[in-house]
Structure formats: C-alpha cells, structure tokens
Amino acid sequence: MTNAGICTWYEFAVEIAAKWGIDKQIIPVTSEEFMRPARRPANSALNDTMLRLEGITPLRHWEDALDEYLRLSS
C-alpha cells in the first residue's frame, strides 16, 4: 500500500530537507548515475490504483504522512 500522490525520490528528499530546515543543495541523479547492484526500472513510482479498484479507501497524501512522521520522530 502507498499513500496518495506521486513524487520522485529527489522531490521526497527536497521536501524532507525543507521541512527540517536543511539548507543544502540536493542534486537529482538518474538511476544510471546512482550505481546500485540491481537494475532499477525507469519509473518506480508507487501508486494506489489497485486500492481504488478494490474499493479500499485511499490513504492520505504522502506529504501529510511525512509531516506526521517527522513530527512524531523529532
């Protein structure tokens, strides 16, 4: 299961840095530039399509979930 909304790993990192007040440049890289042992798909975004098709109530937006997580973990 995944929260509603879509973002890249870069957008996710930028949002976390902004919410924590981290003033550092975050540079996006492609999967090819970020060497990992396993191949990565060109688009690995999670989505909640199957939840909706199964009639399951969608989860809140990822930014709302991130806000709560950061608030609870500080």
mmJSON file of the N, C-alpha and C atoms, coordinates in Angstrom:
{"data_MODEL":{"atom_site":{
"group_PDB":["ATOM","ATOM","ATOM","ATOM","ATOM","ATOM","ATOM","ATOM","ATOM","ATOM","ATOM","ATOM","ATOM","ATOM","ATOM","ATOM","ATOM","ATOM","ATOM","ATOM","ATOM","ATOM","ATOM","ATOM","ATOM","ATOM","ATOM","ATOM","ATOM","ATOM","ATOM","ATOM","ATOM","ATOM","ATOM","ATOM","ATOM","ATOM","ATOM","ATOM","ATOM","ATOM","ATOM","ATOM","ATOM","ATOM","ATOM","ATOM","ATOM","ATOM","ATOM","ATOM","ATOM","ATOM","ATOM","ATOM","ATOM","ATOM","ATOM","ATOM","ATOM","ATOM","ATOM","ATOM","ATOM","ATOM","ATOM","ATOM","ATOM","ATOM","ATOM","ATOM","ATOM","ATOM","ATOM","ATOM","ATOM","ATOM","ATOM","ATOM","ATOM","ATOM","ATOM","ATOM","ATOM","ATOM","ATOM","ATOM","ATOM","ATOM","ATOM","ATOM","ATOM","ATOM","ATOM","ATOM","ATOM","ATOM","ATOM","ATOM","ATOM","ATOM","ATOM","ATOM","ATOM","ATOM","ATOM","ATOM","ATOM","ATOM","ATOM","ATOM","ATOM","ATOM","ATOM","ATOM","ATOM","ATOM","ATOM","ATOM","ATOM","ATOM","ATOM","ATOM","ATOM","ATOM","ATOM","ATOM","ATOM","ATOM","ATOM","ATOM","ATOM","ATOM","ATOM","ATOM","ATOM","ATOM","ATOM","ATOM","ATOM","ATOM","ATOM","ATOM","ATOM","ATOM","ATOM","ATOM","ATOM","ATOM","ATOM","ATOM","ATOM","ATOM","ATOM","ATOM","ATOM","ATOM","ATOM","ATOM","ATOM","ATOM","ATOM","ATOM","ATOM","ATOM","ATOM","ATOM","ATOM","ATOM","ATOM","ATOM","ATOM","ATOM","ATOM","ATOM","ATOM","ATOM","ATOM","ATOM","ATOM","ATOM","ATOM","ATOM","ATOM","ATOM","ATOM","ATOM","ATOM","ATOM","ATOM","ATOM","ATOM","ATOM","ATOM","ATOM","ATOM","ATOM","ATOM","ATOM","ATOM","ATOM","ATOM","ATOM","ATOM","ATOM","ATOM","ATOM","ATOM","ATOM","ATOM","ATOM","ATOM","ATOM","ATOM","ATOM","ATOM","ATOM","ATOM","ATOM","ATOM","ATOM"],
"id":[1,2,3,4,5,6,7,8,9,10,11,12,13,14,15,16,17,18,19,20,21,22,23,24,25,26,27,28,29,30,31,32,33,34,35,36,37,38,39,40,41,42,43,44,45,46,47,48,49,50,51,52,53,54,55,56,57,58,59,60,61,62,63,64,65,66,67,68,69,70,71,72,73,74,75,76,77,78,79,80,81,82,83,84,85,86,87,88,89,90,91,92,93,94,95,96,97,98,99,100,101,102,103,104,105,106,107,108,109,110,111,112,113,114,115,116,117,118,119,120,121,122,123,124,125,126,127,128,129,130,131,132,133,134,135,136,137,138,139,140,141,142,143,144,145,146,147,148,149,150,151,152,153,154,155,156,157,158,159,160,161,162,163,164,165,166,167,168,169,170,171,172,173,174,175,176,177,178,179,180,181,182,183,184,185,186,187,188,189,190,191,192,193,194,195,196,197,198,199,200,201,202,203,204,205,206,207,208,209,210,211,212,213,214,215,216,217,218,219,220,221,222],
"type_symbol":["N","C","C","N","C","C","N","C","C","N","C","C","N","C","C","N","C","C","N","C","C","N","C","C","N","C","C","N","C","C","N","C","C","N","C","C","N","C","C","N","C","C","N","C","C","N","C","C","N","C","C","N","C","C","N","C","C","N","C","C","N","C","C","N","C","C","N","C","C","N","C","C","N","C","C","N","C","C","N","C","C","N","C","C","N","C","C","N","C","C","N","C","C","N","C","C","N","C","C","N","C","C","N","C","C","N","C","C","N","C","C","N","C","C","N","C","C","N","C","C","N","C","C","N","C","C","N","C","C","N","C","C","N","C","C","N","C","C","N","C","C","N","C","C","N","C","C","N","C","C","N","C","C","N","C","C","N","C","C","N","C","C","N","C","C","N","C","C","N","C","C","N","C","C","N","C","C","N","C","C","N","C","C","N","C","C","N","C","C","N","C","C","N","C","C","N","C","C","N","C","C","N","C","C","N","C","C","N","C","C","N","C","C","N","C","C","N","C","C","N","C","C"],
"label_atom_id":["N","CA","C","N","CA","C","N","CA","C","N","CA","C","N","CA","C","N","CA","C","N","CA","C","N","CA","C","N","CA","C","N","CA","C","N","CA","C","N","CA","C","N","CA","C","N","CA","C","N","CA","C","N","CA","C","N","CA","C","N","CA","C","N","CA","C","N","CA","C","N","CA","C","N","CA","C","N","CA","C","N","CA","C","N","CA","C","N","CA","C","N","CA","C","N","CA","C","N","CA","C","N","CA","C","N","CA","C","N","CA","C","N","CA","C","N","CA","C","N","CA","C","N","CA","C","N","CA","C","N","CA","C","N","CA","C","N","CA","C","N","CA","C","N","CA","C","N","CA","C","N","CA","C","N","CA","C","N","CA","C","N","CA","C","N","CA","C","N","CA","C","N","CA","C","N","CA","C","N","CA","C","N","CA","C","N","CA","C","N","CA","C","N","CA","C","N","CA","C","N","CA","C","N","CA","C","N","CA","C","N","CA","C","N","CA","C","N","CA","C","N","CA","C","N","CA","C","N","CA","C","N","CA","C","N","CA","C","N","CA","C","N","CA","C","N","CA","C","N","CA","C","N","CA","C","N","CA","C"],
"label_alt_id":[null,null,null,null,null,null,null,null,null,null,null,null,null,null,null,null,null,null,null,null,null,null,null,null,null,null,null,null,null,null,null,null,null,null,null,null,null,null,null,null,null,null,null,null,null,null,null,null,null,null,null,null,null,null,null,null,null,null,null,null,null,null,null,null,null,null,null,null,null,null,null,null,null,null,null,null,null,null,null,null,null,null,null,null,null,null,null,null,null,null,null,null,null,null,null,null,null,null,null,null,null,null,null,null,null,null,null,null,null,null,null,null,null,null,null,null,null,null,null,null,null,null,null,null,null,null,null,null,null,null,null,null,null,null,null,null,null,null,null,null,null,null,null,null,null,null,null,null,null,null,null,null,null,null,null,null,null,null,null,null,null,null,null,null,null,null,null,null,null,null,null,null,null,null,null,null,null,null,null,null,null,null,null,null,null,null,null,null,null,null,null,null,null,null,null,null,null,null,null,null,null,null,null,null,null,null,null,null,null,null,null,null,null,null,null,null,null,null,null,null,null,null],
"label_comp_id":["MET","MET","MET","THR","THR","THR","ASN","ASN","ASN","ALA","ALA","ALA","GLY","GLY","GLY","ILE","ILE","ILE","CYS","CYS","CYS","THR","THR","THR","TRP","TRP","TRP","TYR","TYR","TYR","GLU","GLU","GLU","PHE","PHE","PHE","ALA","ALA","ALA","VAL","VAL","VAL","GLU","GLU","GLU","ILE","ILE","ILE","ALA","ALA","ALA","ALA","ALA","ALA","LYS","LYS","LYS","TRP","TRP","TRP","GLY","GLY","GLY","ILE","ILE","ILE","ASP","ASP","ASP","LYS","LYS","LYS","GLN","GLN","GLN","ILE","ILE","ILE","ILE","ILE","ILE","PRO","PRO","PRO","VAL","VAL","VAL","THR","THR","THR","SER","SER","SER","GLU","GLU","GLU","GLU","GLU","GLU","PHE","PHE","PHE","MET","MET","MET","ARG","ARG","ARG","PRO","PRO","PRO","ALA","ALA","ALA","ARG","ARG","ARG","ARG","ARG","ARG","PRO","PRO","PRO","ALA","ALA","ALA","ASN","ASN","ASN","SER","SER","SER","ALA","ALA","ALA","LEU","LEU","LEU","ASN","ASN","ASN","ASP","ASP","ASP","THR","THR","THR","MET","MET","MET","LEU","LEU","LEU","ARG","ARG","ARG","LEU","LEU","LEU","GLU","GLU","GLU","GLY","GLY","GLY","ILE","ILE","ILE","THR","THR","THR","PRO","PRO","PRO","LEU","LEU","LEU","ARG","ARG","ARG","HIS","HIS","HIS","TRP","TRP","TRP","GLU","GLU","GLU","ASP","ASP","ASP","ALA","ALA","ALA","LEU","LEU","LEU","ASP","ASP","ASP","GLU","GLU","GLU","TYR","TYR","TYR","LEU","LEU","LEU","ARG","ARG","ARG","LEU","LEU","LEU","SER","SER","SER","SER","SER","SER"],
"label_asym_id":["A","A","A","A","A","A","A","A","A","A","A","A","A","A","A","A","A","A","A","A","A","A","A","A","A","A","A","A","A","A","A","A","A","A","A","A","A","A","A","A","A","A","A","A","A","A","A","A","A","A","A","A","A","A","A","A","A","A","A","A","A","A","A","A","A","A","A","A","A","A","A","A","A","A","A","A","A","A","A","A","A","A","A","A","A","A","A","A","A","A","A","A","A","A","A","A","A","A","A","A","A","A","A","A","A","A","A","A","A","A","A","A","A","A","A","A","A","A","A","A","A","A","A","A","A","A","A","A","A","A","A","A","A","A","A","A","A","A","A","A","A","A","A","A","A","A","A","A","A","A","A","A","A","A","A","A","A","A","A","A","A","A","A","A","A","A","A","A","A","A","A","A","A","A","A","A","A","A","A","A","A","A","A","A","A","A","A","A","A","A","A","A","A","A","A","A","A","A","A","A","A","A","A","A","A","A","A","A","A","A","A","A","A","A","A","A","A","A","A","A","A","A"],
"label_entity_id":["1","1","1","1","1","1","1","1","1","1","1","1","1","1","1","1","1","1","1","1","1","1","1","1","1","1","1","1","1","1","1","1","1","1","1","1","1","1","1","1","1","1","1","1","1","1","1","1","1","1","1","1","1","1","1","1","1","1","1","1","1","1","1","1","1","1","1","1","1","1","1","1","1","1","1","1","1","1","1","1","1","1","1","1","1","1","1","1","1","1","1","1","1","1","1","1","1","1","1","1","1","1","1","1","1","1","1","1","1","1","1","1","1","1","1","1","1","1","1","1","1","1","1","1","1","1","1","1","1","1","1","1","1","1","1","1","1","1","1","1","1","1","1","1","1","1","1","1","1","1","1","1","1","1","1","1","1","1","1","1","1","1","1","1","1","1","1","1","1","1","1","1","1","1","1","1","1","1","1","1","1","1","1","1","1","1","1","1","1","1","1","1","1","1","1","1","1","1","1","1","1","1","1","1","1","1","1","1","1","1","1","1","1","1","1","1","1","1","1","1","1","1"],
"label_seq_id":[1,1,1,2,2,2,3,3,3,4,4,4,5,5,5,6,6,6,7,7,7,8,8,8,9,9,9,10,10,10,11,11,11,12,12,12,13,13,13,14,14,14,15,15,15,16,16,16,17,17,17,18,18,18,19,19,19,20,20,20,21,21,21,22,22,22,23,23,23,24,24,24,25,25,25,26,26,26,27,27,27,28,28,28,29,29,29,30,30,30,31,31,31,32,32,32,33,33,33,34,34,34,35,35,35,36,36,36,37,37,37,38,38,38,39,39,39,40,40,40,41,41,41,42,42,42,43,43,43,44,44,44,45,45,45,46,46,46,47,47,47,48,48,48,49,49,49,50,50,50,51,51,51,52,52,52,53,53,53,54,54,54,55,55,55,56,56,56,57,57,57,58,58,58,59,59,59,60,60,60,61,61,61,62,62,62,63,63,63,64,64,64,65,65,65,66,66,66,67,67,67,68,68,68,69,69,69,70,70,70,71,71,71,72,72,72,73,73,73,74,74,74],
"pdbx_PDB_ins_code":[null,null,null,null,null,null,null,null,null,null,null,null,null,null,null,null,null,null,null,null,null,null,null,null,null,null,null,null,null,null,null,null,null,null,null,null,null,null,null,null,null,null,null,null,null,null,null,null,null,null,null,null,null,null,null,null,null,null,null,null,null,null,null,null,null,null,null,null,null,null,null,null,null,null,null,null,null,null,null,null,null,null,null,null,null,null,null,null,null,null,null,null,null,null,null,null,null,null,null,null,null,null,null,null,null,null,null,null,null,null,null,null,null,null,null,null,null,null,null,null,null,null,null,null,null,null,null,null,null,null,null,null,null,null,null,null,null,null,null,null,null,null,null,null,null,null,null,null,null,null,null,null,null,null,null,null,null,null,null,null,null,null,null,null,null,null,null,null,null,null,null,null,null,null,null,null,null,null,null,null,null,null,null,null,null,null,null,null,null,null,null,null,null,null,null,null,null,null,null,null,null,null,null,null,null,null,null,null,null,null,null,null,null,null,null,null,null,null,null,null,null,null],
"Cartn_x":[0.847,0.0,0.885,0.373,1.124,0.175,0.729,-0.076,-0.424,-1.404,-1.819,-0.747,-0.787,0.17,1.368,2.116,3.287,4.45,5.623,6.835,8.024,9.072,10.319,11.103,12.129,12.996,13.631,13.949,14.517,13.519,12.279,11.256,11.037,11.088,10.925,12.061,13.299,14.459,14.392,14.004,13.881,12.831,11.716,10.647,11.108,11.812,12.325,13.312,14.244,15.218,14.517,13.515,12.781,12.075,11.435,10.689,11.615,12.831,13.807,14.662,14.467,15.245,16.685,16.942,18.296,18.54,19.524,19.814,21.023,20.838,21.888,21.336,22.199,21.787,21.596,20.474,20.198,20.192,21.029,21.203,20.52,19.566,18.916,19.876,19.76,20.561,19.639,20.036,19.274,19.676,18.901,19.24,20.592,20.907,22.191,23.356,23.149,24.2,24.376,23.331,23.371,23.555,24.805,25.129,24.643,23.824,23.312,23.529,23.656,23.897,22.769,21.537,20.398,19.946,19.486,18.927,17.653,17.406,16.22,15.343,14.015,13.118,13.21,12.884,12.923,11.94,10.789,9.792,9.385,9.787,9.469,8.476,7.694,6.715,5.64,5.324,4.233,2.927,1.846,0.556,-0.506,-1.651,-2.722,-3.88,-3.592,-4.635,-5.376,-4.637,-5.284,-6.133,-5.704,-6.528,-7.886,-7.833,-9.094,-9.952,-9.337,-10.093,-10.741,-10.094,-10.632,-11.604,-11.85,-12.797,-12.238,-10.915,-10.276,-10.088,-10.421,-10.302,-8.847,-8.606,-7.228,-6.612,-5.309,-4.574,-4.365,-4.029,-3.798,-2.612,-2.468,-1.387,-0.045,0.97,2.29,2.867,2.585,3.113,2.506,1.226,0.583,1.184,1.425,2.026,3.456,4.195,5.557,5.556,4.642,4.532,4.345,3.434,3.177,4.399,5.017,6.191,7.303,7.575,8.639,8.277,7.021,6.576,6.748,6.383,6.462,7.891,8.759,10.119,11.083,10.608,11.512,11.53],
"Cartn_y":[-1.179,0.0,1.232,2.259,3.512,4.684,5.768,6.966,7.572,8.457,9.147,10.141,10.516,11.469,10.763,11.499,10.943,11.901,11.36,12.185,11.304,11.957,11.243,11.158,10.334,10.276,11.641,12.348,13.696,14.634,14.646,15.507,15.158,13.872,13.422,13.961,13.85,14.353,15.866,16.58,18.041,18.429,17.729,18.031,17.77,16.68,16.375,17.466,17.829,18.87,20.182,20.543,21.793,21.765,20.649,20.542,20.532,20.045,20.025,21.293,22.187,23.41,23.194,22.17,21.87,22.67,23.541,24.414,23.881,22.777,22.151,21.888,21.964,21.67,20.165,19.772,18.368,18.227,17.366,17.231,15.957,16.09,14.881,14.089,12.772,11.895,10.833,10.332,9.251,7.927,6.904,5.569,5.11,5.488,5.102,5.774,7.008,7.747,7.281,6.711,6.258,4.749,4.341,2.933,2.072,1.082,0.115,-1.273,-2.296,-3.647,-4.161,-3.834,-4.322,-3.248,-3.674,-2.726,-2.126,-0.893,-0.194,0.156,0.111,0.484,1.986,2.367,3.784,4.59,4.004,4.684,3.73,4.057,3.174,3.814,4.751,5.417,4.428,4.493,3.684,4.43,3.699,4.365,3.518,4.133,3.46,3.01,2.785,2.396,1.135,0.104,-1.161,-1.006,-0.175,0.069,0.61,1.622,2.241,1.251,0.448,-0.531,-1.589,-1.891,-2.874,-2.247,-0.942,-0.265,0.054,0.018,0.333,1.85,2.411,3.85,4.263,5.245,5.691,6.249,6.082,6.647,8.14,8.854,10.295,10.564,11.818,12.225,11.992,11.664,11.352,12.523,13.763,14.916,15.01,14.688,14.683,13.596,12.426,11.326,11.689,12.331,12.754,13.777,14.734,15.725,15.05,14.094,13.408,12.599,11.902,11.09,11.983,13.1,13.982,14.604,14.926,15.493,14.478,13.224,12.182,11.718,11.871,11.366,12.423,13.665,14.699,14.704],
"Cartn_z":[0.0,0.0,0.0,-0.582,-0.639,-0.453,0.032,0.207,-1.142,-1.13,-2.346,-2.78,-4.029,-4.575,-5.167,-5.95,-6.628,-6.44,-6.196,-6.161,-6.512,-6.954,-7.213,-5.907,-5.893,-4.715,-4.475,-5.562,-5.454,-4.771,-5.244,-4.643,-3.171,-2.863,-1.483,-0.614,-1.103,-0.359,-0.175,-1.222,-1.143,-0.097,-0.081,0.882,2.315,2.541,3.877,4.317,3.44,3.774,4.092,3.317,3.549,4.896,5.21,6.463,7.684,7.523,8.615,8.648,7.67,7.625,7.205,6.429,5.954,4.682,4.722,3.587,2.818,2.148,1.346,-0.048,-1.023,-2.383,-2.542,-3.095,-3.384,-4.902,-5.395,-6.838,-7.319,-8.247,-8.763,-9.655,-9.591,-10.457,-11.053,-12.169,-12.797,-12.167,-12.431,-11.916,-12.452,-13.693,-14.281,-13.558,-13.094,-12.396,-10.953,-10.374,-8.988,-9.012,-9.027,-9.214,-8.049,-8.375,-7.41,-8.001,-7.146,-7.662,-8.567,-8.238,-9.035,-10.014,-11.17,-12.142,-11.578,-11.88,-11.418,-12.609,-12.417,-13.51,-13.791,-15.016,-15.389,-14.548,-14.238,-13.411,-12.295,-11.075,-9.955,-8.988,-9.501,-8.647,-8.194,-6.914,-6.387,-6.638,-6.831,-6.949,-6.267,-6.04,-5.293,-6.189,-7.459,-8.403,-7.964,-7.569,-7.197,-5.936,-5.0,-3.808,-4.225,-5.087,-5.527,-6.304,-7.163,-7.943,-7.05,-5.925,-4.975,-3.982,-4.126,-3.25,-1.873,-1.742,-0.466,-0.385,0.743,0.925,0.74,-0.125,-0.343,0.94,1.067,2.186,1.956,3.009,2.884,1.971,1.576,0.688,1.374,0.601,1.164,1.956,1.545,2.277,3.676,3.807,5.125,6.011,5.426,6.181,6.593,5.703,6.019,7.148,7.088,8.163,9.517,9.576,10.846,11.286,10.367,10.705,11.287,10.613,11.079,12.435,12.622,13.898,15.018,14.77,15.794,16.057,15.062,15.23,15.763,15.965,16.489,17.993],
"occupancy":[1.0,1.0,1.0,1.0,1.0,1.0,1.0,1.0,1.0,1.0,1.0,1.0,1.0,1.0,1.0,1.0,1.0,1.0,1.0,1.0,1.0,1.0,1.0,1.0,1.0,1.0,1.0,1.0,1.0,1.0,1.0,1.0,1.0,1.0,1.0,1.0,1.0,1.0,1.0,1.0,1.0,1.0,1.0,1.0,1.0,1.0,1.0,1.0,1.0,1.0,1.0,1.0,1.0,1.0,1.0,1.0,1.0,1.0,1.0,1.0,1.0,1.0,1.0,1.0,1.0,1.0,1.0,1.0,1.0,1.0,1.0,1.0,1.0,1.0,1.0,1.0,1.0,1.0,1.0,1.0,1.0,1.0,1.0,1.0,1.0,1.0,1.0,1.0,1.0,1.0,1.0,1.0,1.0,1.0,1.0,1.0,1.0,1.0,1.0,1.0,1.0,1.0,1.0,1.0,1.0,1.0,1.0,1.0,1.0,1.0,1.0,1.0,1.0,1.0,1.0,1.0,1.0,1.0,1.0,1.0,1.0,1.0,1.0,1.0,1.0,1.0,1.0,1.0,1.0,1.0,1.0,1.0,1.0,1.0,1.0,1.0,1.0,1.0,1.0,1.0,1.0,1.0,1.0,1.0,1.0,1.0,1.0,1.0,1.0,1.0,1.0,1.0,1.0,1.0,1.0,1.0,1.0,1.0,1.0,1.0,1.0,1.0,1.0,1.0,1.0,1.0,1.0,1.0,1.0,1.0,1.0,1.0,1.0,1.0,1.0,1.0,1.0,1.0,1.0,1.0,1.0,1.0,1.0,1.0,1.0,1.0,1.0,1.0,1.0,1.0,1.0,1.0,1.0,1.0,1.0,1.0,1.0,1.0,1.0,1.0,1.0,1.0,1.0,1.0,1.0,1.0,1.0,1.0,1.0,1.0,1.0,1.0,1.0,1.0,1.0,1.0,1.0,1.0,1.0,1.0,1.0,1.0],
"B_iso_or_equiv":[0.0,0.0,0.0,0.0,0.0,0.0,0.0,0.0,0.0,0.0,0.0,0.0,0.0,0.0,0.0,0.0,0.0,0.0,0.0,0.0,0.0,0.0,0.0,0.0,0.0,0.0,0.0,0.0,0.0,0.0,0.0,0.0,0.0,0.0,0.0,0.0,0.0,0.0,0.0,0.0,0.0,0.0,0.0,0.0,0.0,0.0,0.0,0.0,0.0,0.0,0.0,0.0,0.0,0.0,0.0,0.0,0.0,0.0,0.0,0.0,0.0,0.0,0.0,0.0,0.0,0.0,0.0,0.0,0.0,0.0,0.0,0.0,0.0,0.0,0.0,0.0,0.0,0.0,0.0,0.0,0.0,0.0,0.0,0.0,0.0,0.0,0.0,0.0,0.0,0.0,0.0,0.0,0.0,0.0,0.0,0.0,0.0,0.0,0.0,0.0,0.0,0.0,0.0,0.0,0.0,0.0,0.0,0.0,0.0,0.0,0.0,0.0,0.0,0.0,0.0,0.0,0.0,0.0,0.0,0.0,0.0,0.0,0.0,0.0,0.0,0.0,0.0,0.0,0.0,0.0,0.0,0.0,0.0,0.0,0.0,0.0,0.0,0.0,0.0,0.0,0.0,0.0,0.0,0.0,0.0,0.0,0.0,0.0,0.0,0.0,0.0,0.0,0.0,0.0,0.0,0.0,0.0,0.0,0.0,0.0,0.0,0.0,0.0,0.0,0.0,0.0,0.0,0.0,0.0,0.0,0.0,0.0,0.0,0.0,0.0,0.0,0.0,0.0,0.0,0.0,0.0,0.0,0.0,0.0,0.0,0.0,0.0,0.0,0.0,0.0,0.0,0.0,0.0,0.0,0.0,0.0,0.0,0.0,0.0,0.0,0.0,0.0,0.0,0.0,0.0,0.0,0.0,0.0,0.0,0.0,0.0,0.0,0.0,0.0,0.0,0.0,0.0,0.0,0.0,0.0,0.0,0.0],
"pdbx_formal_charge":[null,null,null,null,null,null,null,null,null,null,null,null,null,null,null,null,null,null,null,null,null,null,null,null,null,null,null,null,null,null,null,null,null,null,null,null,null,null,null,null,null,null,null,null,null,null,null,null,null,null,null,null,null,null,null,null,null,null,null,null,null,null,null,null,null,null,null,null,null,null,null,null,null,null,null,null,null,null,null,null,null,null,null,null,null,null,null,null,null,null,null,null,null,null,null,null,null,null,null,null,null,null,null,null,null,null,null,null,null,null,null,null,null,null,null,null,null,null,null,null,null,null,null,null,null,null,null,null,null,null,null,null,null,null,null,null,null,null,null,null,null,null,null,null,null,null,null,null,null,null,null,null,null,null,null,null,null,null,null,null,null,null,null,null,null,null,null,null,null,null,null,null,null,null,null,null,null,null,null,null,null,null,null,null,null,null,null,null,null,null,null,null,null,null,null,null,null,null,null,null,null,null,null,null,null,null,null,null,null,null,null,null,null,null,null,null,null,null,null,null,null,null],
"auth_seq_id":[1,1,1,2,2,2,3,3,3,4,4,4,5,5,5,6,6,6,7,7,7,8,8,8,9,9,9,10,10,10,11,11,11,12,12,12,13,13,13,14,14,14,15,15,15,16,16,16,17,17,17,18,18,18,19,19,19,20,20,20,21,21,21,22,22,22,23,23,23,24,24,24,25,25,25,26,26,26,27,27,27,28,28,28,29,29,29,30,30,30,31,31,31,32,32,32,33,33,33,34,34,34,35,35,35,36,36,36,37,37,37,38,38,38,39,39,39,40,40,40,41,41,41,42,42,42,43,43,43,44,44,44,45,45,45,46,46,46,47,47,47,48,48,48,49,49,49,50,50,50,51,51,51,52,52,52,53,53,53,54,54,54,55,55,55,56,56,56,57,57,57,58,58,58,59,59,59,60,60,60,61,61,61,62,62,62,63,63,63,64,64,64,65,65,65,66,66,66,67,67,67,68,68,68,69,69,69,70,70,70,71,71,71,72,72,72,73,73,73,74,74,74],
"auth_comp_id":["MET","MET","MET","THR","THR","THR","ASN","ASN","ASN","ALA","ALA","ALA","GLY","GLY","GLY","ILE","ILE","ILE","CYS","CYS","CYS","THR","THR","THR","TRP","TRP","TRP","TYR","TYR","TYR","GLU","GLU","GLU","PHE","PHE","PHE","ALA","ALA","ALA","VAL","VAL","VAL","GLU","GLU","GLU","ILE","ILE","ILE","ALA","ALA","ALA","ALA","ALA","ALA","LYS","LYS","LYS","TRP","TRP","TRP","GLY","GLY","GLY","ILE","ILE","ILE","ASP","ASP","ASP","LYS","LYS","LYS","GLN","GLN","GLN","ILE","ILE","ILE","ILE","ILE","ILE","PRO","PRO","PRO","VAL","VAL","VAL","THR","THR","THR","SER","SER","SER","GLU","GLU","GLU","GLU","GLU","GLU","PHE","PHE","PHE","MET","MET","MET","ARG","ARG","ARG","PRO","PRO","PRO","ALA","ALA","ALA","ARG","ARG","ARG","ARG","ARG","ARG","PRO","PRO","PRO","ALA","ALA","ALA","ASN","ASN","ASN","SER","SER","SER","ALA","ALA","ALA","LEU","LEU","LEU","ASN","ASN","ASN","ASP","ASP","ASP","THR","THR","THR","MET","MET","MET","LEU","LEU","LEU","ARG","ARG","ARG","LEU","LEU","LEU","GLU","GLU","GLU","GLY","GLY","GLY","ILE","ILE","ILE","THR","THR","THR","PRO","PRO","PRO","LEU","LEU","LEU","ARG","ARG","ARG","HIS","HIS","HIS","TRP","TRP","TRP","GLU","GLU","GLU","ASP","ASP","ASP","ALA","ALA","ALA","LEU","LEU","LEU","ASP","ASP","ASP","GLU","GLU","GLU","TYR","TYR","TYR","LEU","LEU","LEU","ARG","ARG","ARG","LEU","LEU","LEU","SER","SER","SER","SER","SER","SER"],
"auth_asym_id":["A","A","A","A","A","A","A","A","A","A","A","A","A","A","A","A","A","A","A","A","A","A","A","A","A","A","A","A","A","A","A","A","A","A","A","A","A","A","A","A","A","A","A","A","A","A","A","A","A","A","A","A","A","A","A","A","A","A","A","A","A","A","A","A","A","A","A","A","A","A","A","A","A","A","A","A","A","A","A","A","A","A","A","A","A","A","A","A","A","A","A","A","A","A","A","A","A","A","A","A","A","A","A","A","A","A","A","A","A","A","A","A","A","A","A","A","A","A","A","A","A","A","A","A","A","A","A","A","A","A","A","A","A","A","A","A","A","A","A","A","A","A","A","A","A","A","A","A","A","A","A","A","A","A","A","A","A","A","A","A","A","A","A","A","A","A","A","A","A","A","A","A","A","A","A","A","A","A","A","A","A","A","A","A","A","A","A","A","A","A","A","A","A","A","A","A","A","A","A","A","A","A","A","A","A","A","A","A","A","A","A","A","A","A","A","A","A","A","A","A","A","A"],
"auth_atom_id":["N","CA","C","N","CA","C","N","CA","C","N","CA","C","N","CA","C","N","CA","C","N","CA","C","N","CA","C","N","CA","C","N","CA","C","N","CA","C","N","CA","C","N","CA","C","N","CA","C","N","CA","C","N","CA","C","N","CA","C","N","CA","C","N","CA","C","N","CA","C","N","CA","C","N","CA","C","N","CA","C","N","CA","C","N","CA","C","N","CA","C","N","CA","C","N","CA","C","N","CA","C","N","CA","C","N","CA","C","N","CA","C","N","CA","C","N","CA","C","N","CA","C","N","CA","C","N","CA","C","N","CA","C","N","CA","C","N","CA","C","N","CA","C","N","CA","C","N","CA","C","N","CA","C","N","CA","C","N","CA","C","N","CA","C","N","CA","C","N","CA","C","N","CA","C","N","CA","C","N","CA","C","N","CA","C","N","CA","C","N","CA","C","N","CA","C","N","CA","C","N","CA","C","N","CA","C","N","CA","C","N","CA","C","N","CA","C","N","CA","C","N","CA","C","N","CA","C","N","CA","C","N","CA","C","N","CA","C","N","CA","C","N","CA","C","N","CA","C","N","CA","C","N","CA","C","N","CA","C"],
"pdbx_PDB_model_num":[1,1,1,1,1,1,1,1,1,1,1,1,1,1,1,1,1,1,1,1,1,1,1,1,1,1,1,1,1,1,1,1,1,1,1,1,1,1,1,1,1,1,1,1,1,1,1,1,1,1,1,1,1,1,1,1,1,1,1,1,1,1,1,1,1,1,1,1,1,1,1,1,1,1,1,1,1,1,1,1,1,1,1,1,1,1,1,1,1,1,1,1,1,1,1,1,1,1,1,1,1,1,1,1,1,1,1,1,1,1,1,1,1,1,1,1,1,1,1,1,1,1,1,1,1,1,1,1,1,1,1,1,1,1,1,1,1,1,1,1,1,1,1,1,1,1,1,1,1,1,1,1,1,1,1,1,1,1,1,1,1,1,1,1,1,1,1,1,1,1,1,1,1,1,1,1,1,1,1,1,1,1,1,1,1,1,1,1,1,1,1,1,1,1,1,1,1,1,1,1,1,1,1,1,1,1,1,1,1,1,1,1,1,1,1,1,1,1,1,1,1,1]
}}}
